[in-house]
């Protein structure tokens, strides 16, 4: 559901050391989308350690259209998956 409200998505920068080590995978983040659509309370739930900071840095700048409940904006908890894959 959250994906439909996403207005601005910054792609993560693949950490050079992770790329050199050929580390790939999915970083799962828990996030709160504020009443204004900004990301707050971002926490890593799982994923390769080498990729976690890059995922957090990218998702922190994402912007969402505020969720409305009875016409009023509300905070929403969501899970975000950031997938890192090496081209090949």
Secondary structure, DSSP 4 states (H G I P E B T S, - for coil): -GGGGEEE-PPPPPPHHHHHTT--EEEEEEEEE-TTSBEEEEEEEES-HHHHHHHHHHHHT-EEPPEEETTEEE-EEEEEEEEE----
